[in-house]
Amino acid sequence: MTWEPEVAELQRRLDRAQGMGGPEGIARQRKRGKLTVRERIDLFADPGTFRQFGALRGNGVYDEHGDLASFTPRGQVDGTCLIGGRKVVLMAGDFTVQGGAYEHSGGLGEEMGASERSLEWRLPHVRLIDASGGSVRSVETLGRTYLPDANSFVHTDVALLDVVPVASVVLGAAAGLGALHTSLAHWNVLVENTSQVFPGGPPVVKAALGIDITKEDLGGPQIHAR
């Protein structure tokens, strides 16, 4: 018996994760005038210091022979790196993968996320936020909304505020969990004409209140700086 097929599959997953959301997703990001998540990490971290963890997490599809046919990575890249020579835990949203949507998939590999590592290792926590919020696909998979579990997936982020420095950079429209992560930080950076933070975007406001409003007027930097 040999483990070569299994090892080869792990390598294929890693290779596809490096490709982020694929050519189409990357092209959409470029059209918006934005860098990809890995380009941002390369610019942000001290050269050569980023070490990713959780790279194998994602959704795999297998063919009738049990071979990996396709693999969609998470809409988030986590790891450690040095910033000015100091080690930090970095969470970076990947908008090229399903808009950086949060997928509550559960299972192996989620036992210790980036927040838990920051807390256990007592390392500063930095987020590069570019995410559209929760994933409806996760609701279809679970058979229910994961919102009742909310306290379970942010309680560590709350605890972090008493232990280590937490900073966020918002690099797009942050809704849902992205907005929540923004509020759970000691320091936030918002980019003019690019960053907006709100629980739900203009379509939600329109549906609930019948009001037409732009993303900038709803949650742009000028709103949060008041």
N, C-alpha and C positions, 0 to 999 in steps of 0.2 A: 504494500500500500504506500502511496506517495501523496504528499500534500501539495505537490506542484500546482494542480488546478486551482486549489483554494488560494494559494499564495498569489497566483497569477490574477485571480479575480480581485483580490485586495489591491493589487497594483493598478488594475483597470479602474477601480473605484477612485483611487487617488489621482490617477491621470485625468479622469473626467471631472473630478472636483476642482482641479486646477483650471479647467476650462470654464468654470463658473456657470452662467446661464446659457452658454453656447454662443455662436456667432450672432444670432438674432438678438438675444438679450444684451450682448455687449454693444451691438450696433445701436440699439435704442438708448443705451446709456450714453454713448458718444453723441448721439443726436441731441441729447439734452445738455451737452457741453460738460459732462461729468466724467470723472475718472472711474475706473473699475475699483472694486474693493481691494484687489491685490496691488494695484498701482498706488492707492492711498496708503496702504500699509507700508509699501516700499519707501514712500516719501516721509511717512510719519516716524517709523522706527529707525533706530540707529542701524546703519547698513549691516546686513547679514545676521541680525540678532533675532529675527522673528522665528518662533517655533510653534507651529500650529498643533492643536490637539482637537480631537473630534472630527478629523477630516473624513473618516469613513461613514459618518452619519449622513443619512439621506434616504431616498426612496429608490429601491432597485426593482426592476421588472425582469422576470426570468422567462426564457422560452420553454418549449415543450420538453427540451432535453435537460432542463435545470440549469442552463447556462445564463449568465448575466447578459440580458439584451440591451438594457439601457439603465442609466443611473442619473438621478437628479439630486445634486447636493443640497444641503441646507442653504437657506438664504442668509447665512451668517457665517463668518469666519472668526474663530476664536484661537487665541494662543498667548504666548508670553513674548516679550521683547524688551529691549532696553530703550529708554527715552532719556537722552542726555546722560547715559551711563547708569541709570537706575532701572531696575527690573520692575515691570508692571504686567498685569493681565489685561489683554486687549480684546474687546468684542467689536466686530466690524460688520455692519449690515451689507448684504450683497443684493442690491436692487435688481440685478440682472436675472436672479432666480425668483420667479413668481413675485416680483416686486418686493423682495425681502420679507415676505409674509411669514409670520410665526406659525410653525406647524407643531402642534402638540401630538407627537406620534408615540411617545412613551417607549419603553423597551430598553434593550441593551445600549449602553453608551450615554445615557442621560443621567446616570447616577451622580455624576460630579461635573456640573457645568462651569462656565467661566466665573460666575459669582461665587459659587462654592469654593473654587480654587483660590480666589482672592481672599476669601474669609479665612480659609484654613492656612494658607501660606502667608497671610498678613502682607499682601502686596497691593499697591495702589491699583485702582480699577478705572480703566478708560474705555469709553464707548464711542465708536464712530457710527452714528445712527443714520440709516437711510432705509426706512422700512414702512410698508403700507399698513401694518397692523396684523390682525389675525387672519387665518386662512379658513375660508368656508369649506375647503376640501377636508380639513381636519374634522370639522363638524360632521361631514358625511361619513368619514371613517369611524369616528367614535360613536356615532349614532345619537349624539347630544352635543350641546355647546360645552366648551371647556371653561366657560366663565366662572361656574361655581368653584373651580379649582384655583381661582386667581390668587388667593392668599398663599397657596402652596408654591407658586412659581415666582412670587416676588418677596416672600418673607426674608429670604437671604439678602436681597438687594436692600431691604430696609435695615437689616442688621449690619450691613457693610458700612452704613453711614456713621456708626459709632466706633468703627474699628480702623478703617483706612480712608485715604482721600479718594473721592469718586468724582470723575469729570466726564462730561459728554460733549461731543461736537455733533450738531445736527446738520446733516448735509442734504436734506431734502424735506419732503412733507412727512412728518412723523405723526402717525395716528395709532390709536389703540395701545398696544404694549410699548411701542416706540415712544409715545407721549408719556407713558407711565415711567419708563426708564429715564426720560428727561427730567421728570420731577424728582426722581430718586437720585439726585446728584448734588454735590456741594457747589459745582461750578459748571455752567453751560456756555457754549459758544454757538451762536446762530449766525448764519450767513445771510446778508441782506439780499432780498429778491430770490432767495433759494430755499431758505429754511422756514418751515411752518410747523407749529405744534398744536394739536388739538385731539380730543378724544375721538371725534368723528369728523369727517370732512364736509365740504359744502353739500354733497348729495344727501348726507344724513340730516343736515339742517333743513334742507329743502323738503325732505320727506316728512320731517317731524313738525316743522313750524311754517312751511310754505314761504320761507324767506330765501331770496337769492343773495349769495354772498361769495366773495372770492376767497381763495385760500389765504391770501396775504392779509385781508381784512379780518379773517377769522382767527388766524394764529401766527401772523408774521412777527418778526422781531420787535416791531414797534408796539405790538400788543403786550408782549411779555416784559418789555422794558419799562412799562408805565409804573 
